[in-house]
Amino acid sequence: MKNNIDFFRKIPFIYLIVGPIWVFGTDYLLSVSDFSAELLFFLETVKGLLFVFITATLLFFLLKSLSHSKQIEEEKEKLTLLIDTMPDFVSFKDGEGKWLQLNKFGAQLFELENVDYQGKTDEEVAKYTDFYHDALIYCIDTDEEAWKEGKVSRCEEIIPLRDGSNKIFDTFKVPIFNKDGSRNALLVIGRDITDLKETESMLRQSEKMAVLGELAAGIAHEIRNPLTTIKGFMQMHQEKTIRIEDHIDVLVDEIDRINSICTELLLVAKPTDIIFSTKNINTIVKEVVQLLSTEVTLLNTQLNVIELNQFNAYCNDSQLKQVFINILKNALEAISTNGEITITLYDKNEDYFAVKFEDNGCGIEETRLERIGEPFYSVKEKGIGLGMTVSFRIIETHKGSIQITSQVDVGTSVEVLLPKLKV
């Protein structure tokens, strides 16, 4: 289309050259010929009509091309107006990195309102502004990365401002190639997301404060109860209503409870460095079952272990034992009498294996099930509410997950997924 327009723009010059040649040339040929008067008159008439016809045809196409060119210019003005009114940074560069167009937002951002940037590279444009020199030079590398990717790329770019603050842009770079694969143009669109980032930061801070407040309230509530008991016994001892020696066991239990809360809280707040090694999960499960065998027997509960396969994992066996013991104790506490617990080890998929704990206990209500894992939330009457929080944290550290399903008066299923050891 561009080639056609260029051709029609050359028509007036072609006409000025060819026209005189046609007129004087044909006149000369007719003057030296020996045609009869009648034939000579006829040829002159045909020559004139042909000249008029060719002139009219050329004028028609010329006017048509001018009209089409005018439409293109009008469309270009509309597009330029649209781009200039956009609240985003928009720029066009050719395949060699030379600037073709920059909207008003971009010109104001880089202080290029009075700079003739068209046809210049980033390096050449950077010479017009000391403050944004480095930012424009940096664009050379990011543009080249977009060309190498060969598709729409997205990144966050930070642009400094003279007042010392920064603007953050969510930047899209669209490389456009010719049919032969050569570089044609690069479209860059940057959306100012500075306010959005500040809002996200404020929300995260607000969430942290909310969690901190919830954590502080939970700690105060859990520690206050045993402290109240200890204080009560001490006051009664001062009033000589009891002998403190007769209630040492109760006081020690309450102090142990406070110590247990603090220990589990430290595990949640600041996990210690753990050492991973390759361990057999089947062996770990059997050791946990053996540790709790006495308690299982006393509660008259049947414990079954089904090993559908042998599994090795890169893990910390002590922490996994802590998780499995916690889940088993929860299951035992959910069973009243004649209960049954089944532990099954099986393939979940090509990436994970599962250790599932199923019991026929009292079950958990759906509304409570959703909150398991929250600090200081427990479905047990005397539960601290940190056991499952720690368990979730440990399994996450092992790149796994815990999935819990339950039905009231039917039982609970806890499925621990762990990644398989890649051979």
MITITOR-139072 format. One record per residue (C-alpha): x, y, z; residue number from 1. Coordinates in Angstrom, 1 decimal, always signed. Layout:
<atoms>
      x      y      z  nr
      X      Y      Z NUM
...
</atoms>
This chain:
<atoms>
      x      y      z  nr
   +0.0   +0.0   +0.0   1
   +2.8   +2.4   +0.9   2
   +4.6   +1.6   -2.4   3
   +1.4   +2.4   -4.4   4
   +1.0   +5.7   -2.6   5
   +4.6   +6.6   -3.3   6
   +4.1   +5.8   -7.0   7
   +1.1   +7.9   -7.4   8
   +2.9  +10.8   -5.7   9
   +5.4  +10.6   -8.6  10
   +2.7  +10.9  -11.3  11
   +2.9  +14.7  -11.7  12
   +6.7  +14.5  -12.3  13
   +6.3  +11.6  -14.7  14
   +3.6  +13.6  -16.5  15
   +5.8  +16.7  -16.9  16
   +8.5  +14.6  -18.5  17
   +6.4  +12.3  -20.7  18
   +3.8  +14.9  -21.8  19
   +6.1  +17.2  -23.8  20
   +7.9  +14.2  -25.2  21
   +4.6  +12.8  -26.4  22
   +3.3  +16.1  -27.9  23
   +6.5  +17.2  -29.7  24
   +7.5  +13.6  -30.6  25
   +4.2  +12.7  -32.3  26
   +4.0  +16.2  -34.0  27
   +7.5  +15.6  -35.4  28
   +6.6  +12.1  -36.7  29
   +3.5  +13.3  -38.3  30
   +5.2  +16.3  -39.9  31
   +7.9  +14.1  -41.7  32
   +5.4  +11.5  -42.8  33
   +3.9  +11.4  -46.3  34
   +0.3  +10.6  -45.2  35
   -2.6  +12.0  -47.0  36
   -4.3  +15.1  -45.6  37
   -7.4  +13.1  -44.5  38
   -5.3  +10.4  -42.7  39
   -3.0  +13.0  -41.2  40
   -6.1  +14.8  -39.8  41
   -7.4  +11.5  -38.4  42
   -4.1  +10.6  -36.7  43
   -3.8  +14.1  -35.1  44
   -7.4  +13.7  -33.8  45
   -6.7  +10.3  -32.4  46
   -3.4  +11.6  -30.9  47
   -5.2  +14.4  -29.1  48
   -8.0  +12.2  -27.8  49
   -5.5   +9.6  -26.6  50
   -3.6  +12.3  -24.8  51
   -6.8  +13.6  -23.2  52
   -7.8  +10.1  -22.2  53
   -4.4   +9.3  -20.7  54
   -4.3  +12.7  -18.9  55
   -7.8  +12.1  -17.5  56
   -6.9   +8.6  -16.3  57
   -3.7   +9.8  -14.6  58
   -5.7  +12.6  -12.9  59
   -8.3  +10.2  -11.7  60
   -5.8   +7.9  -10.1  61
   -3.9  +10.8   -8.7  62
   -7.0  +12.3   -7.1  63
   -7.9   +8.8   -5.8  64
   -4.5   +8.3   -4.2  65
   -4.6  +11.8   -2.7  66
   -8.1  +11.0   -1.2  67
   -6.8   +7.7   +0.1  68
   -3.7   +9.4   +1.5  69
   -5.9  +11.9   +3.2  70
   -8.0   +9.2   +4.8  71
   -4.8   +7.5   +6.1  72
   -3.6  +10.8   +7.5  73
   -7.0  +11.3   +9.3  74
   -6.9   +7.8  +10.7  75
   -3.3   +8.4  +11.8  76
   -4.4  +11.5  +13.6  77
   -7.2   +9.7  +15.3  78
   -4.8   +6.9  +16.4  79
   -2.3   +9.5  +17.6  80
   -5.0  +11.3  +19.6  81
   -6.1   +8.0  +21.1  82
   -2.6   +7.1  +22.1  83
   -1.9  +10.5  +23.6  84
   -5.0  +10.4  +25.8  85
   -4.0   +7.0  +27.3  86
   -2.9   +7.2  +30.9  87
   -0.2   +4.6  +30.1  88
   +3.3   +4.9  +28.7  89
   +3.1   +4.0  +25.0  90
   +6.1   +4.0  +22.5  91
   +6.9   +2.5  +19.1  92
  +10.3   +1.7  +17.9  93
  +11.4   +0.3  +14.6  94
  +13.4   -2.9  +14.1  95
  +16.7   -1.1  +14.7  96
  +15.5   +0.4  +18.0  97
  +14.9   +3.9  +16.6  98
  +12.0   +5.8  +18.2  99
   +9.0   +6.3  +15.9 100
   +6.3   +7.6  +18.3 101
   +5.9   +8.4  +22.0 102
   +2.7   +9.5  +23.6 103
   +2.4  +12.6  +25.8 104
   +2.5  +10.5  +29.0 105
   +5.8   +9.0  +28.0 106
   +7.2  +12.3  +26.9 107
   +6.3  +14.0  +30.2 108
   +7.6  +11.0  +32.2 109
  +11.1  +11.2  +30.6 110
  +11.0  +15.0  +30.1 111
  +11.2  +14.7  +26.3 112
   +8.4  +17.1  +25.4 113
  +10.6  +19.5  +23.4 114
  +13.0  +16.8  +22.1 115
  +13.0  +15.6  +18.5 116
  +13.2  +11.9  +19.4 117
  +12.0  +10.4  +16.1 118
  +14.6   +8.4  +14.3 119
  +16.9   +8.3  +17.3 120
  +18.0   +5.3  +19.3 121
  +17.7   +5.1  +23.1 122
  +21.4   +5.9  +23.4 123
  +20.9   +9.0  +21.3 124
  +17.8  +10.1  +23.2 125
  +19.5   +9.5  +26.5 126
  +21.9  +12.4  +25.7 127
  +19.1  +14.9  +26.0 128
  +18.4  +14.1  +29.7 129
  +20.9  +13.6  +32.4 130
  +18.4  +12.5  +35.0 131
  +16.9   +9.7  +32.9 132
  +20.0   +8.8  +31.1 133
  +20.6   +5.5  +32.9 134
  +16.9   +4.5  +32.7 135
  +16.9   +5.0  +28.9 136
  +20.1   +3.1  +28.5 137
  +18.6   +0.2  +30.5 138
  +15.8   +0.0  +28.0 139
  +18.3   -1.2  +25.4 140
  +18.9   -4.4  +27.3 141
  +15.2   -5.0  +28.1 142
  +14.2   -4.4  +24.5 143
  +16.8   -6.9  +23.3 144
  +15.5   -9.5  +25.7 145
  +12.0   -8.9  +24.3 146
  +13.3   -9.4  +20.8 147
  +15.1  -12.6  +21.8 148
  +11.9  -14.0  +23.4 149
  +10.1  -13.4  +20.2 150
   +6.7  -13.0  +21.9 151
   +4.9  -10.7  +24.3 152
   +6.9  -10.2  +27.4 153
   +5.9   -8.7  +30.8 154
   +8.0   -7.2  +33.6 155
   +7.9   -4.6  +36.3 156
  +10.1   -1.6  +35.8 157
  +10.9   +1.1  +38.4 158
  +11.4   +4.7  +37.1 159
  +12.9   +7.2  +39.5 160
  +11.4  +10.7  +39.8 161
  +13.1  +14.0  +40.6 162
  +11.4  +14.3  +44.0 163
  +13.2  +11.1  +45.1 164
  +10.2   +8.8  +44.8 165
   +9.7   +6.0  +42.2 166
   +7.0   +5.0  +39.8 167
   +6.4   +1.2  +39.2 168
   +5.2   +0.2  +35.8 169
   +3.7   -3.1  +34.7 170
   +5.4   -3.2  +31.3 171
   +4.4   -5.2  +28.2 172
   +6.8   -5.4  +25.2 173
   +5.4   -6.6  +21.9 174
   +7.9   -7.5  +19.2 175
   +6.6   -7.4  +15.6 176
   +8.4   -9.3  +12.9 177
   +8.3   -9.2   +9.1 178
   +7.3  -12.3   +7.1 179
  +10.9  -13.2   +6.5 180
  +11.6  -13.1  +10.3 181
  +13.4   -9.8  +10.4 182
  +12.6   -7.2  +13.0 183
   +9.8   -4.8  +12.1 184
   +8.8   -2.8  +15.2 185
   +8.6   -2.9  +19.0 186
   +5.5   -1.8  +20.9 187
   +6.0   -0.9  +24.5 188
   +3.1   -0.3  +26.9 189
   +3.7   +0.5  +30.6 190
   +0.9   +0.8  +33.1 191
   +1.5   +2.8  +36.3 192
   +0.9   +0.4  +39.2 193
   +2.6   +2.5  +41.9 194
   -0.7   +3.1  +43.8 195
   -1.7   -0.6  +43.5 196
   +1.7   -1.7  +44.9 197
   +1.3   +0.7  +47.9 198
   -2.2   -0.6  +48.5 199
   -0.9   -4.2  +48.4 200
   +1.8   -3.3  +50.9 201
   -0.7   -1.6  +53.2 202
   -3.0   -4.7  +53.0 203
   -0.1   -7.0  +53.8 204
   +0.9   -4.8  +56.8 205
   -2.7   -4.8  +57.9 206
   -2.9   -8.6  +57.7 207
   +0.3   -9.0  +59.6 208
   -1.0   -6.7  +62.4 209
   -4.3   -8.7  +62.4 210
   -2.4  -12.0  +62.7 211
   -0.2  -10.5  +65.4 212
   -3.2   -9.4  +67.4 213
   -4.9  -12.8  +67.0 214
   -1.7  -14.5  +68.1 215
   -1.2  -12.2  +71.1 216
   -4.9  -12.8  +72.2 217
   -4.4  -16.6  +71.8 218
   -1.2  -16.6  +73.9 219
   -2.8  -14.5  +76.6 220
   -5.9  -16.7  +76.7 221
   -4.0  -20.0  +76.8 222
   -1.4  -18.9  +79.4 223
   -3.9  -17.1  +81.6 224
   -5.9  -20.2  +82.4 225
   -3.0  -22.2  +84.1 226
   -1.7  -19.0  +85.7 227
   -5.1  -18.4  +87.3 228
   -5.0  -21.9  +88.7 229
   -1.5  -21.4  +90.1 230
   -2.4  -18.0  +91.6 231
   -5.5  -19.5  +93.2 232
   -3.6  -22.2  +95.0 233
   -0.9  -19.8  +96.1 234
   -3.5  -17.4  +97.6 235
   -5.3  -20.2  +99.4 236
   -1.9  -21.3 +100.8 237
   -1.2  -17.8 +102.0 238
   -4.7  -17.8 +103.7 239
   -3.8  -21.1 +105.3 240
   -6.9  -22.8 +103.8 241
   -4.8  -25.4 +102.1 242
   -1.3  -26.9 +102.3 243
   +0.6  -26.2  +99.1 244
   +2.5  -29.5  +99.4 245
   -0.8  -31.4  +98.9 246
   -1.3  -29.9  +95.5 247
   +2.2  -29.9  +94.0 248
   +1.1  -32.3  +91.2 249
   -1.6  -29.9  +90.0 250
   +0.8  -26.9  +90.0 251
   +3.5  -28.9  +88.1 252
   +0.9  -29.9  +85.5 253
   -0.2  -26.3  +85.0 254
   +3.5  -25.2  +84.7 255
   +4.1  -28.0  +82.2 256
   +1.1  -26.7  +80.3 257
   +2.6  -23.2  +80.1 258
   +5.9  -24.7  +79.0 259
   +4.2  -26.8  +76.3 260
   +2.4  -23.7  +75.0 261
   +5.7  -21.8  +74.8 262
   +7.5  -24.7  +73.1 263
   +4.9  -25.1  +70.4 264
   +4.7  -21.4  +69.9 265
   +8.4  -21.2  +69.3 266
   +8.2  -23.9  +66.7 267
   +5.5  -21.9  +64.9 268
   +7.2  -18.5  +65.2 269
  +10.8  -19.5  +64.6 270
  +11.4  -23.0  +63.3 271
  +14.9  -24.3  +64.0 272
  +17.2  -25.4  +61.2 273
  +16.5  -29.0  +60.3 274
  +18.7  -31.6  +58.6 275
  +17.2  -33.6  +55.8 276
  +18.3  -37.1  +54.7 277
  +16.8  -40.1  +52.8 278
  +14.6  -42.1  +55.1 279
  +12.1  -45.0  +54.7 280
   +8.6  -43.7  +55.6 281
   +7.3  -47.2  +56.3 282
   +9.9  -47.6  +59.0 283
   +9.0  -44.1  +60.5 284
   +5.3  -45.1  +60.6 285
   +6.1  -48.4  +62.3 286
   +8.2  -46.6  +65.0 287
   +5.4  -44.2  +65.7 288
   +2.9  -47.1  +66.0 289
   +5.2  -48.8  +68.4 290
   +5.6  -45.7  +70.5 291
   +1.8  -45.4  +71.0 292
   +1.1  -49.1  +71.2 293
   +0.6  -49.0  +74.9 294
   -1.8  -46.1  +74.8 295
   -3.7  -47.8  +71.9 296
   -4.0  -51.0  +74.0 297
   -5.3  -49.2  +77.1 298
   -8.0  -47.5  +75.0 299
   -9.0  -50.8  +73.5 300
   -8.5  -49.5  +70.1 301
   -7.6  -51.5  +67.0 302
   -4.7  -50.1  +64.9 303
   -4.1  -51.4  +61.4 304
   -1.2  -50.5  +59.1 305
   -1.6  -51.3  +55.4 306
   +1.6  -50.9  +53.4 307
   +0.7  -51.0  +49.7 308
   +4.3  -50.1  +48.8 309
   +7.6  -49.1  +50.2 310
   +8.4  -45.3  +50.1 311
  +11.6  -43.4  +50.7 312
  +11.6  -39.6  +51.1 313
  +14.1  -36.8  +51.6 314
  +13.0  -35.7  +55.0 315
  +13.7  -35.1  +58.7 316
  +12.4  -38.2  +60.4 317
  +12.1  -36.5  +63.8 318
   +9.7  -33.9  +62.5 319
   +7.7  -36.4  +60.5 320
   +7.3  -38.5  +63.7 321
   +6.1  -35.4  +65.5 322
   +3.4  -35.0  +62.8 323
   +2.3  -38.6  +62.7 324
   +2.2  -38.8  +66.5 325
   +0.1  -35.7  +66.7 326
   -2.4  -37.0  +64.1 327
   -2.6  -40.4  +65.8 328
   -3.2  -38.8  +69.3 329
   -6.0  -36.7  +67.8 330
   -7.5  -39.8  +66.4 331
   -7.3  -41.7  +69.7 332
   -8.9  -38.7  +71.5 333
  -11.8  -38.7  +69.0 334
  -12.6  -42.4  +69.7 335
  -14.6  -43.3  +72.8 336
  -14.5  -47.1  +73.0 337
  -13.9  -50.0  +70.6 338
  -12.4  -47.7  +68.1 339
  -10.4  -48.5  +65.0 340
   -7.6  -46.6  +63.3 341
   -6.2  -47.5  +59.9 342
   -2.9  -46.2  +58.5 343
   -2.4  -46.7  +54.8 344
   +0.7  -46.0  +52.7 345
   +0.0  -45.8  +49.0 346
   +0.8  -44.1  +45.6 347
   -1.1  -40.9  +45.1 348
   +0.3  -40.0  +41.7 349
   +3.6  -39.9  +39.9 350
   +5.0  -37.2  +42.1 351
   +3.5  -37.9  +45.5 352
   +2.8  -40.8  +47.9 353
   +0.3  -40.6  +50.8 354
   +0.1  -41.7  +54.4 355
   -3.5  -41.7  +55.3 356
   -4.9  -41.9  +58.9 357
   -8.5  -43.0  +59.2 358
  -10.5  -43.3  +62.4 359
  -14.2  -44.1  +63.3 360
  -14.3  -41.4  +66.0 361
  -16.8  -38.6  +66.7 362
  -15.8  -36.6  +63.5 363
  -15.5  -32.9  +63.1 364
  -18.2  -30.4  +62.0 365
  -17.6  -28.8  +58.6 366
  -17.5  -25.3  +60.0 367
  -14.7  -26.3  +62.4 368
  -12.9  -28.4  +59.8 369
  -12.2  -25.3  +57.7 370
  -10.3  -23.7  +60.6 371
   -8.0  -26.6  +61.5 372
   -4.4  -25.4  +61.4 373
   -5.2  -21.9  +62.6 374
   -3.0  -20.9  +65.6 375
   -4.9  -21.5  +69.0 376
   -7.9  -23.0  +67.3 377
   -8.7  -26.5  +68.6 378
  -11.8  -28.8  +68.4 379
  -10.7  -30.4  +71.6 380
  -11.9  -29.1  +75.0 381
   -8.4  -28.8  +76.4 382
   -6.5  -28.4  +73.2 383
   -3.9  -25.7  +72.8 384
   -4.6  -25.3  +69.1 385
   -0.9  -25.4  +68.0 386
   -0.4  -29.1  +67.3 387
   -1.9  -29.0  +63.8 388
   -0.4  -25.6  +63.1 389
   +3.0  -27.0  +63.7 390
   +2.1  -30.1  +61.7 391
   +1.0  -28.1  +58.7 392
   +4.2  -26.0  +58.9 393
   +6.4  -29.2  +59.0 394
   +4.7  -30.8  +56.0 395
   +4.9  -27.5  +54.0 396
   +8.7  -27.5  +54.8 397
   +8.8  -31.0  +53.3 398
   +7.1  -29.7  +50.1 399
   +4.0  -31.7  +50.9 400
   +0.4  -31.0  +52.1 401
   -2.2  -32.2  +54.5 402
   -5.8  -32.9  +53.4 403
   -8.5  -33.5  +56.1 404
  -12.0  -34.8  +55.5 405
  -14.5  -35.7  +58.2 406
  -18.1  -36.5  +59.0 407
  -19.8  -36.2  +62.4 408
  -20.4  -39.5  +64.1 409
  -18.6  -41.4  +61.2 410
  -15.0  -40.5  +61.5 411
  -12.1  -38.5  +60.2 412
   -9.5  -39.0  +57.5 413
   -6.2  -37.2  +57.5 414
   -4.1  -37.6  +54.3 415
   -0.5  -36.5  +54.4 416
   +1.1  -36.1  +50.9 417
   +4.8  -36.2  +50.6 418
   +7.0  -35.9  +47.4 419
   +8.5  -39.1  +46.1 420
  +12.3  -39.4  +46.2 421
  +13.5  -38.8  +42.6 422
  +15.9  -41.5  +41.5 423
</atoms>
